Amino acid sequence: MIKQNTNVSIDAWCLLQERCMKLQRSVKTIVLCLILLVLVVGCRRDEPETAVTVPAPEPTQPQIATPETAEIPPDNFIVIATDAPNEPFTSFDPFGKIIGLNEEIMRNIAALSDLEYEFVVTPSQGVLEALANNPNQDFDAVMSSLVVADTPPKGIAFTEPYLEIGQVLLVLADEQEIASYADIQPGMLVGVKERSEAEKVARTLLGLTDSDLRPFPGVTEAVQALVNEELRAVIVDNYTATYFAQTYPEQLKIVNGNGRDAWITGKAYTIAVAATNTDLLEKLNTAIQTLKNNQTIDDLATQWLVLTSENIAQIDPGESRVGTPADELVIGILGQPDNLDPAGSSDLINWEIKNNIMSGLYTLNSQNEIVPLLASDFPSISADGLEYTIRLRRGLNFPDGTTFTADDVKWAIDRSARLGNFLVNAFLKDANEDNFADPDAVQVVNDFTVKIVLQEPTGYFLSLLATPPYFPVSSECFGEAYDPTSTCGGIGPYTVVSWDADRLRLQANPEWPGTPAPAFEKIQLRFYDDVTRMRRSLVDFQSVDMIWTGLPYGDYVELRDLDVTGDGTPDFRAWSGPAVFKSYLIFEQSTDPWDDERVRQAVAYAVDREALSQEIFGGERLPLYSPVPDAVPGHVATLPQRDLTQARALLQAAGYSQSKPLAITIWYVNDGRYTPLEEAYASAIKQQLEETGIFQVTLSGAPWEIFQTQIFSCNYPAYLIGWPSPGKPVDFPDVLSWTEFFVQNTDTGFCSNYESREMDDLLEKIREETDTTARFALYADMQELWAEELPTLDLTQQPRWAISLPTVDNVQVDAMGFLHYELLTKSE
């Protein structure tokens, strides 16, 4: 038998026993207590030291437990009573451990106070009495969503409040009537979270009844209803209200701001300790004050009261109710871009954006003239007109930081060619005629010089270089594959900050070499799928500065003339730009009677373009007296004004008269592709032609799906159509983008079967002529010949328009129909 005597202080054993009793809810402590109870013979504070003999077990290896080998809780260890679950203050994780706001706060307090702690779950009933009557016996403190009382119970001391929560009113940012909760009147519907402190406050303090109170399962639902204008206010705790007001400052605000003045009522939460435990009280108070000062408690409260407890979801914030920021101009657009890849397909939206986030070697200036931009000068052109050698600007960088060089020009154009872009492959060198530009069509001469080789002379090639497929972009940002969602951009007046489903945010680009520099640091495009909502953003909320693409003409006219105050000054500014669409008649010239030039010219004299524009379209369209819209450089008005006498004379010369009328059929698209007024438009043309007394017109409509197959098969001898396709720009900024298609390959496509050796010769000269003045003279000759031979009979043109707040200025739309964001200004 092996024996070992150990002298142990009785005071030490008593202290250990007390700690065991206090920590009895801990499994580890229970084990410790069992060991110590075996060891302890007596525990009286006044007894002298005594020896404790512990017999060792048989057979040979003694297992001796002593106070020195047992795990003794440190002096800084405290036990905290709490109740759980009581979300968000306390709850359990999957392993039964206490988690929640109180645990997070206590962890931070303990770290600052050099304390170790353990929560024990205790019923709240009588817990303070137990702490007061038996200080430091079962637990040292109580932290259980305890609300501060005016006077603590006897034997209890409260810490400074570690958390203070007030109930506040959350309202729309433009709310003017509600300045305090006293302004809530019958009929003002108020939202609350059901069975919450907010509902209690609403019913008891504000006296709201069921008719004026709407409970929701969660705060998010209540706030969404507020934004949707279903409520006038939401009562909610100040942390949740602050979260929403800071997240959506353009839509929401707290009545009376973020301070205590906003509180309808409030509660302060504290920790209770025994009144005699002043050391612990001081430690806790010091730590609590530190955590308040460094915002830790506010951050934890937001995390647990708002983000975790409420499981806050993103709301649809709707419109800004405080206007637009002073440093940002917001443009509303119906629709959205389908791609921001320079090699991608074109439409009025995406090409406009590309022209504002990228640039070409050449661009249009304010007079719609082609001028150098990323090129340092105009090119050197070979004698045969096939080679363009272009020097580049130096010292420019792409948004990704890479330096702009000739390699980037070649890489970008080659990429567009590989991706099948028509505007590149149709014009660049293609020796093997595989319909793809040759690898050597773009050549790097040196770091800042590039040579571009064409398949055949193209005098207007600089206009092509001003279109997105030719824009230089960084190979470090773009990949070889088509990337419609790319936000890389190029060297444009703006760079892309973000692109979401409903908006595109742009930032001014200091690398852009154009002039003037962007007037606005930030541009935001808001994308809408509903005209009413877009219009309301401007009219009701002023949450956009202007509405642009997709604005119906009727809305444009109404807002243009709107004067709510009656002071004689319109409430909004109206803007219009160059035409981006034209409407015309095509005659199948290989069939009778359209093979007779006199009959075609008789139609040209019989139509009244002014009447069509005003009486049918109410000014939405303008008369067009050329195949080229008015604002396109090189336009010449060559088509005749209405002259019924001349029309009759031409018809009579062709063998027709009132006694021998000419019966014709005109087809039109009847599915609204161009305008809902297309039938009325065709009817007006019929009436005008029949006023000759000789034409007898039959109208026939068809939907576009059928219409296009018939015209491609040359089955419609005369028809009414438009150019370009709705929502599309023309291919490049030049006269030929409005004309060339209609005078070549006329036995396919629109199938006019127009043939003219004189027109062919003119086209050849135009393509070879690189001098702008000389080429424009040839354009004038072409339009004169057009008026005689009528490959098309052009009737009307449709400009673009926008409506803005009165503060917006310098709205400039180029000949392609694109808005130049860098020129926009806004006054206070």
Phi, psi and omega in degrees: 000124178260131179240145176221122178267136178232122177275121183235135176294131178297323178300320180296319179295322179295319179298319179295320181295321179297319180293326177296317180297320183290331184252024188295343180281350178272130181300316181297322181289325178300317178299316179300318181297318180300318178297314184292325180295329174293322184282327188281126176269318180208158182216079175236127189299332186268355182282149177288171178299147178221164180262141178244122180256127181246114181292140179273146180287154174285160003265315191234322187269108181289138174246101188250122175261130180228161176302330180292327182271343176285151180277110184260127178303138180291165182294335182268016181269128178234151176250133185241123177279139178211166173245144183206148359279145177211070187295145004268006184289315179217146171199184182243142170276177183300344181258009177085007180277143178291129173227170177130183183300314182298320180295319179296317180295316182296325178298318179290321176299313182299320180297323179282334187258002184057048179245150165248147189213163173213134174275139170236136182280121184224137175303139183292336181295119175078006186290323179291321178298320179296319179293320181291321185279332182228068182303133175063017180272291180268328179203163184259339184206163176234126179224095191214062185043047186275121181272134182297132174260158179301319179232121180296152175300158181301133179085003183240140171239140178258140171289171167301147180303128175272344181209132177232127184235128176245155174263131185228171176258124173258127183226173176293149187297336180258016178295128182247335187274331186262105178254349175198170181294341178291344181275355176292119184246158175307136182098346175271110183282129183244137179257147176215163168280132185296143179056039181244172175299326179298318179294321178299315179297317181300319184280322186270308184279316180274343178070028181284141179257175182302331183290335182247007183234132181234103178284148178233155178299328181214167182293322181303317179297322179293317181293321177298319178297325176296312179299325180281005179066026174273343181231161172262336181199162173232130173268128186202162179293156187296330179291315179293318179298318180296319178302310182291319181293325178281328179286324182234063185293340180278350184242330191228154174208162176262131178298126181073019172083198188262358184270189181296336179297340181278346187287130170284315175204166183209165176227144177244132183253140189223173172246134180261136173228167175295141183299335181279346184269067185290329179297313179296320180300316181294318178299314181296315181297319180297315180294318180299317180296320178298316181292329174290317184294324182266013174070009181298315182294320177299319179295317179294321180296319177297318181298314187269324181281330187251292191289321182271311185295313184273348186051052187304127177257160175292133175262164170273104189287346180069211187276149169296137179250014180233023181078200180249153180298151182295330183262012182224138176248128187249128183243126177269135182225134174275116185105185177205162182291141177266349176194152173236028176266127183300335179275354185284174180294163185255145161208172186297330182282304187289326178290325176297315179297315180301323179290346179255349177243359176219173175214158176260175173297331178227158183210174175268132173272188184294342176262013181062032175262145178283125180224157178293147174228285174280341169280148181275345182196178174289154186285163167266123187249133181293162183300328180273001177074013185258337185244127179245112178259122191235126173271143186254155172293147178256161173079019179256149178231147173284165179303335179276002176095350181283150184281139178281122179222178178297332177300324180290323178298311180297313183300316183293316181291318176301320179298314178301321179295313181299327180278005171085022181290124185297319185294341175268307186293334182283345187240331183278162182310130181217075187297324182270002175052044176264010179069018172232138180301143180292154179301331181263016178291331175242123185236137176273115178279311171206187186304331185231029174218135181229147176241131179243127184252130183262160177286322177208161183305137180218092186299336181261023187299330179298330176295323176294321179294348177267011180249154187307322182301341179259002183290131175292136175223165184277129176286348176281342181252306176284150172260180179291328183281157175298133185227084186294335183264008181297142174244020182297316184065199179216219178259080180247178178296339179226155172246158182275125174271313179201154178223109178249179183299327186245003179197157176232125181253131183239150179234138179303140184256111181292346180277347185291129184272359184287167176227144355285165175295156181307132180286332181248134178294325184230138171235135175236130174258125176257127183258130182239152172249008184216125182296320182299317181292320178297316179296319180295327177302320180281310191283313187272326188244342188052035179274355167232153180272335177203154173242140199225248186305131177093356179289118180297149183298323179299318177293321178301312182295317181298315181286328177301323185261002186290129177218081186296321183283342180072023181269006179087356179251124180302148181286339182226165176257138179255139180228144174224153182231187182298159178290140177239008183208144174225154178240142188202164173258142173241136178247135177278100196279003174263002182240153177286137007264004190283354174283354179260114183302329181293326178291318179297318180292328177298321176296319181299324179280336185277333184282147179246096184294324179298316180294319179300318183292317185272312187284327180268313187258354176060028180095353178298325174246158180242155177297146179233121183247030180199161172287354184243127178303156189303321188277353181283124178304131184101355178295137172223129178281112184237346181280150189279155167290167181295136179206092184296327179298315179293324178298314180297318181299319179294320179293320179294323177295333179273000175100014181246156180201181178297328178278343177229073185292161179253112179270127179224159174240133176243127179263150178214162180272123189251014182256013178082011181305317182262317180193149174295348183265011188298323179293317178296323177298310179297322180295322179293321176297316177304312182298317180296319179292322182287345175291350172290339186080001184240315177292136169237111193252132170251132178259143177217126182252155177208149174292156186303322182303320177278318184305312185293326178293326180287319181288327177293339178261008179062036183264353178247109182295329178213134183206158182256129187209175181228161180214138350283188178301145182308133179082359181253148169272167169291169190288329183200158186277081181199157179307319185294339178290344178258352191230320192302322182302329188271357182236007174226150183051044187282357176271358175233181179066243183280351165056057175271342185054032175286134177223134180202115178295322181296320178292321178299318180295319178298316179300318180298317178296319180298317182294329183275341187275117180262347177281124187298315182297315180294322181292323179293328175295322177292326177297321178297318177298319180297319181289329174295315179295325178301317182295336178275313189266337174054064169303325168221156172248101185279140189240306186222159176227148184240116179280175173262157180213159180212157174235134181228168169295157182298341183281347185274141180216172177060044174279113183234126179245129183275181185293343175275350181092018184257137177280134178264103186296327186293342183269345185295139175229164181211127179268168180289000000 
